[in-house]
């Protein structure tokens, strides 16, 4: 069963970068999810898809996968785009944009 190694993206609801400097090894789903006939919940026959392993670096995640004979695929990091923002620009003289609340 192949695994995926990736760096999780930042939460859209937060502006900070906390807890997003680790790498995650996550197993891919190999069988199709099915609906339970009694309750209607979706489930799979395998529980390994529920396992998420966190590593401080990409190299440690790859070393773990190699040591345990896990086939893996590494997804590259998304580039970080920063926007220059200044609170004082909201009150700048000669501002061209409307300032609304």
N, C-alpha and C positions, 0 to 999 in steps of 0.2 A: 504494500500500500504506500503510495508516494506521500511525501510530506512537503509542506510549503514553509519556507523561511522568509520572513518579511519584517519590516519595521512598521508598526502600526501608525496610522495617521492621527493627527491631532483632532481632538473633539471640536466640532464646529461651535459648540456653545461656550467654549473657554478660550481665552486669549493666551494663556500661559503654555509652557512647554513641559511641565512637570509630568513625570511618569511615561514619557514618550521617547526615552533614550535607550530602551531595551529592544531586543530582537525576539520574535516569537516563532516557535516551531509548532506548526499545526498540521494535523493529518487531513488529507483530502478524503472525501466521501467516495467509497467505491461501489456502494449499492444504492439503489433508488429508495427514497423515503416513501413510506406507505401510510395511508390513513388507517387508524385503528377502527375496526368495524363497530365496536361498542361505544367508544367515547368520541371518536372522530379526530383524535389528536394525531399529528404526524409523528412517525417514529422510524428509526432505522434498526437494522439487525445488529449493527456494530456499535460498540461504545467507545472505540478508539477516537472517533471524531470529536468527542467531548474533551479530549486532552489538549491543553495548550501549555507549552513549556516556554518560560521566559528565560532569556540569556542576556547578560550585559553587553556582549559583542557578537557580531556576525560570525567571527571565527570560532567562538565557543559553540555556537549553534551548529555550525558545519561539522566541527570535531565530534560533537555528540552524535550527530546523524551517521557519520562515518564509523564511529566506534560501535554503534549498535546495528549497523548494516541497513540503515533506512535510506531508501532512495529519496532524494530531495531536489527541490527546485528553488533557487534563490530569486526573489523579486527585488530588483534594485530600489534604492531609496528614491522617493520623489524629491525633486529639488525644492528647497525652502524659498518661498517668495516673501520678502518682507516689504511692507509698505511704510514709508516714512509718514508718521503722524505727529502732530504737535498740537497740544491743547490750546496754546496761545494763538494759533491760526484761526480759531473760532472768533476771536475778538480783534483781529487785525484791521487796521485802518485801510480803506480802499478795497475791502473784500468784494469780490464779484458775485459770489454765490449767495443765495438767500440762506439765512440761518433760521431754521424752524425748530420747534421743540417736538 
